[in-house]
């Protein structure tokens, strides 16, 4: 049950669209503070008291909010075990099941990550999957594309640092070239290499992000400066490292440790003030959602949503595509640790 309870808690923002109006559920050009309750209800924390919540899917379904019908607002949506993508929009339900997984790294289990986004430029999010064992992207209506590398298969041991070099790319789709189509992109937590395959001309660019070794840095791409394309960015123990910024921003910096410890913060950047720039934002393990406006006022907004590791936890929907096994593997790779017999990180 613990894995299921925490299956929606991840500091990797895999869901990315064209960087504009993300998480805007009410068409006011601002991202909304929306949570999904333990009973499956979706609630806007800024909505007037007494407003009824929305119900889409069940509490065990994976959250995949996006603009599936092209009306400019995000739709509450989930993907179910049978492959149904259930949306509260004109699209309704679309069946796009997980493609067959390949044998490989098994502890934690092989992953198939939902990565819905507008890959074809029609202003509608496409149901999509990233197969982690070989880095293949499956987008509904498009031919599969291999872009990324799967994990190595380490020897399980006592967690001795350097025993094995565990390597793997993770998907970070976003519109990096500004053509209003989401580009295939991956980030490697060990090498800090960020690769982008441009949807404009197919060229591949590779950038090594400056980041301290043996610490966890989570990729959080988006438009932080109003430049109308996604910037590469990391959130980690020193704070925020954003492409084009010379200095780190320490807002929300945390010391790494047990990924489910009290000090863990999960990044939730979005444009909450409507100025066309992402605001720095995070949710703590204890369930406090903190956001700093990018409008120059440095206004701080906080909500208390409840401890994330509790049974039937309330989850900020900006923490999307969340899986406990991704967090575990990301930690293993970043810290170059050998997994324990259960497949989860040792404190090395």
C-alpha positions as CSV (number, residue, x, y, z in Angstrom):
1,X,0.0,0.0,0.0
2,X,2.9,2.4,0.7
3,X,4.0,2.3,-2.9
4,X,0.5,3.0,-4.1
5,X,0.0,5.8,-1.5
6,X,3.2,7.4,-2.7
7,X,2.8,6.7,-6.3
8,X,1.8,10.3,-6.9
9,X,4.7,11.8,-5.1
10,X,7.7,12.6,-7.3
11,X,10.0,15.6,-7.8
12,X,10.3,15.0,-11.5
13,X,7.9,17.0,-13.6
14,X,7.5,14.7,-16.6
15,X,4.4,16.4,-17.8
16,X,5.3,19.4,-19.9
17,X,3.5,21.2,-22.7
18,X,4.4,24.2,-24.8
19,X,5.3,26.2,-21.6
20,X,2.2,28.4,-21.9
21,X,-0.8,28.3,-19.6
22,X,0.2,25.1,-17.9
23,X,-2.1,24.1,-15.0
24,X,-4.6,26.8,-15.9
25,X,-7.9,25.0,-15.2
26,X,-10.2,28.0,-15.3
27,X,-8.9,30.0,-18.3
28,X,-7.7,33.1,-16.4
29,X,-4.2,32.8,-17.8
30,X,-2.8,31.8,-14.4
31,X,-1.8,28.4,-13.1
32,X,-4.2,27.1,-10.4
33,X,-3.3,25.6,-7.1
34,X,-5.2,22.3,-7.7
35,X,-5.0,19.2,-5.5
36,X,-6.4,15.7,-6.0
37,X,-7.9,14.4,-2.7
38,X,-7.5,10.9,-1.4
39,X,-11.0,10.0,-2.7
40,X,-10.2,11.0,-6.2
41,X,-11.8,14.5,-6.1
42,X,-9.9,17.4,-7.7
43,X,-10.2,20.8,-5.9
44,X,-8.9,24.3,-6.7
45,X,-7.5,25.8,-3.5
46,X,-8.3,29.3,-4.7
47,X,-12.0,28.4,-5.5
48,X,-14.7,29.9,-3.2
49,X,-15.6,27.9,-0.2
50,X,-18.4,25.5,-1.0
51,X,-17.5,25.1,-4.6
52,X,-18.0,21.4,-5.5
53,X,-14.9,19.4,-6.4
54,X,-14.4,17.7,-9.7
55,X,-14.3,13.9,-9.9
56,X,-12.2,12.3,-12.6
57,X,-10.9,8.8,-12.2
58,X,-10.1,7.0,-8.9
59,X,-7.5,7.6,-6.3
60,X,-5.3,4.8,-7.6
61,X,-5.2,6.2,-11.2
62,X,-2.1,8.2,-12.4
63,X,-2.7,11.9,-12.8
64,X,-2.1,13.2,-16.3
65,X,-3.7,16.7,-16.5
66,X,-3.2,18.6,-19.8
67,X,-5.2,20.5,-22.5
68,X,-6.6,17.5,-24.4
69,X,-9.3,19.4,-26.4
70,X,-7.3,22.5,-27.4
71,X,-9.5,25.1,-25.6
72,X,-6.6,26.7,-23.8
73,X,-7.2,25.3,-20.4
74,X,-6.0,22.2,-18.6
75,X,-8.3,19.3,-18.2
76,X,-8.4,17.1,-15.1
77,X,-7.3,13.6,-16.4
78,X,-6.1,10.3,-15.3
79,X,-4.7,7.2,-17.0
80,X,-6.1,3.9,-15.8
81,X,-4.5,0.4,-15.7
82,X,-6.5,-0.7,-18.7
83,X,-5.0,2.1,-20.9
84,X,-8.0,4.4,-20.7
85,X,-7.0,8.1,-20.6
86,X,-10.1,9.6,-18.9
87,X,-10.4,13.4,-19.3
88,X,-12.9,16.0,-18.2
89,X,-13.1,17.6,-21.6
90,X,-14.7,17.2,-25.0
91,X,-12.3,14.4,-25.7
92,X,-13.7,12.2,-23.0
93,X,-12.0,8.8,-22.8
94,X,-9.2,7.7,-25.1
95,X,-7.7,4.2,-25.0
96,X,-4.0,4.2,-25.4
97,X,-2.5,1.4,-23.3
98,X,1.1,1.0,-22.3
99,X,3.2,-0.6,-25.0
100,X,4.9,-3.9,-24.2
101,X,7.8,-3.5,-21.8
102,X,11.2,-5.0,-22.4
103,X,13.2,-7.2,-20.0
104,X,15.9,-5.3,-18.1
105,X,16.5,-3.6,-14.8
106,X,13.9,-5.1,-12.5
107,X,14.4,-3.5,-9.1
108,X,12.5,-1.2,-8.9
109,X,10.2,-2.5,-11.5
110,X,10.5,-1.5,-15.2
111,X,8.7,1.7,-15.9
112,X,6.4,3.0,-18.5
113,X,6.0,6.7,-17.9
114,X,3.0,8.8,-19.2
115,X,4.3,11.9,-20.9
116,X,1.2,13.7,-22.5
117,X,2.0,16.9,-24.4
118,X,1.3,18.6,-27.7
119,X,3.9,16.9,-29.9
120,X,2.3,17.8,-33.3
121,X,1.4,21.4,-32.8
122,X,-2.4,21.1,-33.0
123,X,-2.7,22.8,-29.5
124,X,-4.1,19.5,-28.1
125,X,-2.2,17.3,-25.7
126,X,-1.5,13.8,-27.1
127,X,-1.5,10.7,-24.9
128,X,2.0,9.4,-24.8
129,X,4.3,6.9,-23.1
130,X,8.1,6.8,-22.5
131,X,9.5,3.2,-22.2
132,X,12.4,3.5,-19.8
133,X,14.1,0.2,-20.7
134,X,15.1,1.4,-24.1
135,X,14.2,5.1,-24.3
136,X,11.4,4.7,-26.8
137,X,8.6,7.3,-27.1
138,X,5.1,6.2,-28.0
139,X,2.8,9.1,-29.0
140,X,-0.8,8.4,-30.1
141,X,-1.1,8.9,-33.8
142,X,2.7,8.9,-34.4
143,X,5.3,6.2,-35.1
144,X,7.5,5.2,-32.1
145,X,10.8,7.0,-31.8
146,X,13.8,5.8,-29.9
147,X,15.5,8.7,-28.1
148,X,17.1,8.0,-24.8
149,X,19.0,5.1,-23.1
150,X,17.6,2.5,-20.7
151,X,19.2,1.6,-17.4
152,X,22.1,-0.6,-16.8
153,X,21.6,-3.7,-14.7
154,X,23.7,-3.4,-11.5
155,X,24.7,-6.1,-9.1
156,X,22.6,-5.8,-6.0
157,X,24.8,-5.3,-2.9
158,X,25.2,-3.5,0.4
159,X,25.0,0.0,-1.1
160,X,28.7,0.5,-1.6
161,X,29.4,3.7,-3.5
162,X,31.0,3.2,-6.9
163,X,30.4,-0.5,-7.0
164,X,28.5,-0.1,-10.2
165,X,27.9,2.8,-12.6
166,X,24.1,3.0,-12.9
167,X,23.1,5.0,-15.8
168,X,19.8,6.0,-17.4
169,X,18.0,8.8,-19.2
170,X,14.6,10.2,-18.0
171,X,12.1,12.0,-20.2
172,X,11.8,15.8,-19.9
173,X,9.6,16.8,-22.9
174,X,9.0,20.5,-23.4
175,X,9.0,23.1,-26.3
176,X,12.7,24.0,-26.2
177,X,12.9,25.5,-29.8
178,X,9.8,27.7,-29.5
179,X,7.9,26.3,-32.4
180,X,4.8,25.4,-30.3
181,X,5.5,21.7,-30.6
182,X,6.9,19.7,-27.7
183,X,10.4,18.3,-28.3
184,X,11.6,14.9,-27.2
185,X,14.1,15.4,-24.5
186,X,16.0,13.4,-21.8
187,X,18.0,14.2,-18.7
188,X,20.6,11.9,-17.1
189,X,20.9,12.3,-13.4
190,X,24.4,10.9,-13.2
191,X,26.1,12.7,-16.1
192,X,23.8,15.8,-16.0
193,X,23.6,15.6,-19.8
194,X,20.4,17.1,-21.2
195,X,19.5,16.1,-24.7
196,X,16.8,17.7,-27.0
197,X,15.6,16.4,-30.3
198,X,14.1,19.5,-32.1
199,X,10.7,19.1,-33.5
200,X,11.5,21.9,-35.9
201,X,14.3,20.2,-37.9
202,X,15.2,17.0,-36.0
203,X,18.6,18.2,-34.9
204,X,19.9,16.9,-31.5
205,X,21.5,19.3,-29.0
206,X,23.3,18.2,-25.9
207,X,24.0,20.4,-22.8
208,X,25.8,19.3,-19.7
209,X,24.2,21.1,-16.8
210,X,26.5,22.3,-14.1
211,X,25.6,20.4,-11.0
212,X,27.4,19.0,-7.9
213,X,28.2,15.3,-8.0
214,X,26.5,12.7,-5.8
215,X,23.5,14.9,-5.1
216,X,20.0,14.8,-6.4
217,X,19.0,17.4,-8.9
218,X,15.6,17.2,-10.4
219,X,14.9,18.5,-14.0
220,X,12.2,21.2,-14.1
221,X,12.2,22.7,-17.7
222,X,10.0,25.6,-18.4
223,X,9.8,29.3,-19.4
224,X,11.2,31.1,-16.4
225,X,12.1,34.4,-18.2
226,X,9.2,35.0,-20.7
227,X,11.4,33.9,-23.6
228,X,8.6,31.8,-25.2
229,X,10.5,28.5,-25.1
230,X,11.5,26.1,-22.4
231,X,14.7,26.6,-20.5
232,X,16.6,23.7,-19.0
233,X,16.5,23.9,-15.2
234,X,17.4,21.9,-12.2
235,X,16.0,21.9,-8.6
236,X,18.2,20.5,-5.9
237,X,20.1,20.8,-2.7
238,X,21.5,24.2,-3.7
239,X,18.2,25.6,-5.0
240,X,17.3,26.4,-8.6
241,X,19.8,26.3,-11.4
242,X,18.2,27.8,-14.5
243,X,19.6,28.0,-18.0
244,X,20.7,31.6,-18.8
245,X,21.1,32.5,-15.1
246,X,24.6,33.0,-13.8
247,X,23.7,32.3,-10.2
248,X,21.8,29.8,-8.2
249,X,18.5,30.8,-6.6
250,X,18.4,29.3,-3.1
251,X,14.6,29.4,-2.8
252,X,13.6,26.1,-1.3
253,X,17.2,24.7,-1.2
254,X,17.3,21.4,0.8
255,X,19.9,19.0,1.9
256,X,19.6,15.6,0.3
257,X,18.8,12.5,2.3
258,X,16.2,9.9,2.4
259,X,13.9,10.8,-0.5
260,X,10.9,10.5,1.7
261,X,12.4,12.3,4.7
262,X,11.1,15.5,6.2
263,X,13.6,17.6,4.2
264,X,12.4,16.5,0.8
265,X,10.9,19.2,-1.4
266,X,9.0,18.5,-4.6
267,X,9.2,21.2,-7.3
268,X,5.9,22.6,-8.7
269,X,6.9,25.5,-10.9
270,X,4.1,27.2,-12.9
271,X,2.9,30.6,-13.9
272,X,0.7,31.3,-10.9
273,X,0.7,35.2,-11.3
274,X,0.0,35.3,-15.0
275,X,3.1,37.3,-16.1
276,X,4.2,34.7,-18.6
277,X,7.1,33.4,-16.4
278,X,7.2,30.3,-14.3
279,X,7.2,31.0,-10.5
280,X,9.4,29.0,-8.3
281,X,7.3,26.7,-6.2
282,X,7.6,23.5,-4.2
283,X,5.7,21.2,-1.9
284,X,7.3,19.7,1.2
285,X,7.0,16.2,2.5
286,X,4.9,17.6,5.3
287,X,2.4,19.0,2.7
288,X,3.2,22.7,2.7
289,X,2.9,24.3,-0.7
290,X,5.1,27.4,-1.1
291,X,5.3,29.6,-4.1
292,X,7.3,32.8,-4.9
293,X,5.9,35.2,-7.5
294,X,8.1,36.1,-10.5
295,X,6.5,39.5,-10.9
296,X,9.2,41.3,-8.9
297,X,7.2,41.5,-5.7
298,X,8.6,38.3,-4.3
299,X,5.1,37.6,-2.9
300,X,5.1,34.3,-1.0
301,X,2.0,32.1,-1.1
302,X,1.5,29.1,1.1
303,X,-1.1,26.3,1.4
304,X,-1.1,23.4,3.8
305,X,-2.4,20.3,2.0
306,X,-1.4,17.5,4.3
307,X,1.5,15.1,4.7
308,X,2.2,13.5,1.4
309,X,3.1,10.1,2.8
310,X,-0.1,9.7,4.7
311,X,-2.8,7.3,3.7
312,X,-5.1,8.8,1.0
313,X,-2.9,11.8,0.8
314,X,-3.9,15.1,-0.8
315,X,-1.6,15.6,-3.8
316,X,-0.8,18.8,-5.7
317,X,-1.5,18.0,-9.3
318,X,1.6,19.9,-10.4
319,X,3.4,16.8,-9.0
320,X,2.6,14.7,-12.0
321,X,3.5,11.3,-13.4
322,X,4.6,10.5,-9.9
323,X,6.0,7.1,-9.1
324,X,7.9,6.0,-6.0
325,X,10.1,3.7,-8.1
326,X,11.2,6.6,-10.3
327,X,12.3,8.5,-7.2
328,X,14.2,5.5,-5.9
329,X,16.0,4.9,-9.2
330,X,16.7,8.6,-9.7
331,X,18.4,8.6,-6.3
332,X,20.4,5.5,-7.0
333,X,21.8,7.0,-10.3
334,X,22.4,10.5,-8.9
335,X,24.3,9.1,-5.9
336,X,26.0,6.2,-7.8
337,X,24.8,3.7,-5.2
338,X,24.3,0.0,-5.5
339,X,20.6,-0.9,-4.7
340,X,19.7,-3.1,-1.8
341,X,18.1,-6.4,-2.3
342,X,14.7,-4.7,-2.4
343,X,15.9,-2.4,-5.2
344,X,15.6,0.8,-3.2
345,X,18.4,3.2,-2.3
346,X,20.8,2.6,0.6
347,X,22.2,5.6,2.4
348,X,25.6,5.7,0.8
